[in-house]
């Protein structure tokens, strides 16, 4: 019996049950969120998104950040208050899986509300299209978006 229990616990541990990555580590490991990771560090939000959560993050890819003119992106990365507002606008409290998303407004941890809708069979978050959903992490979920959304 002890061997069976040990085998079960070892299997669960090695399969990621106890080693599941948090949102930040999951995003970094994906390889397409380098600018987001840099921005999170600059804003001092890494510890927050490594915390217990749960959080739902609408994560812009490197290509999404590349749509912002370089001078504007550089200025944003240097303005911690504005950067924090922009990044926290991409985060919703709780773990919201794609099947649970409903059209309407959803309050972000920044304080403003994102508008979620479907358009042409695609899910939109403000003016960004959700391109991939339900990337799970130990403390939440990531949904990939194709552009950076800005608080109103």
N, C-alpha and C positions, 0 to 999 in steps of 0.2 A: 504494500500500500504506500509506503514512504517513497519507494522508487517511482511509482506511478505519479504521485503528487509532485515530486521533484521534476520529473520529465514534463509534466504539464506546466509548471511554473517556469521552467527553463525555456520551453517552447514559446510560451506567451511573452517572456522577456526578450528572447531573440527575434521574435516576429515583429517586434515594434510596440507591443502593448505598453511596456514600461519605458521604451526608448523613443516614443513618438516625438517628432520635432515640433517646436512651437511655430507660430506664424512666421517669425523672422527667419529662423533656420530653414523652414520649408521654402520660403520665397528665395532665399539665397541659393539653396540647393537647386532650384529650378533653372537658374542661369539666365533668366530673362528679366530679372528685376534688380539689376545692379544699380541703376539710378535711384530706384526706390529705396534700396538699402542705404545708399549714400545719403539720401535726403532724410531718412529716419535717424541716422547717426547725427547729422547736422542739427536736426530739430531736438535731439535728446529723447526720442520716442522709442528707442530700441527696448529699454527696460519695460516700458508699458506694454508693448506688444509681445514681450517674452513672459509677461505676467499671466495670472490664472485665467483672465477673460471670463467667459468666452467672448470672442470678437468675430465679426464678419467684416472682412476687408475686401473692398473693390480695388484691386491692385492694378495700377497702370504699368504696362511693360516698358522696357527701354525704348521701344519704338514709339510708344505713346508720349513719353517724355521728349523724344526727339522732335515731336510736332511743335513743341514750344521753341520759339526763337532762342538761340544760344545765349544772347545777352540777357533776355528775360529770365531764362532758367538760372543763369549764373547769379543774377540779382536775387532771385527767389531763394536760392541755396544760402545766400549770405544774410537774409532777413529772417532770423529765427522765429519771430512772432508770426509773420505771414506764412512761412513754411509750415509751422505747426498747425495753423488754421487750415491750410490746404490739405495737409496729410490727414488730420483728424476728421476732415470732411469726407474722407474715403472709408471711414470706419464706423460701423454700426454695432451697438452693444448686442450681445447674444450671438448664438450660432444659427444663422439663417441659411438653410440649404435651398438649392434652386427650386425644389418642389414646393417649398413653403413661401416663395416670393409671390407677392400679390401687387398688382398695380396700385399706385398711390404714393403718398409721401412717407418717408421713413426718417426718423430723427437720427442724426449722427452724433458721435461723441464731441464734435466741434460745437454742436448746439443748433445748427441749421438743419433743414430737411432736404434730403435727396428726393428727386422725383423718379419713380420707377414706373416704366410702362412697356408695353409690347408694341412693336412697330414693324410691319412687314415680316412677322414671324420671328423677330429678334427681340431680346430683352434689352432695354435701354435704361441706363442710369444717368439722369440728366441728359447730356448730349453724347455720352459714351455708349458704345455697344459692348455687351458682355460677350466675350469670345470663348470663354471656358469657365465651367462652374465646378463647385464642390471639391476643391482641392483641400482636403482635410488636414488639420494640424491638431496637436494636443490641446490647444487652447482656442480653437475656433475653426474658421473656414475662409478660404480665399476664392474670390470670383475674379477672373481676369477681365480687364477692360482695355479698350483700344485708344483711350485718350485720358488725359488728366482732367478731372472735373474741378471746378472752382466754386467756392461758396459765394452765395449772392451778396 
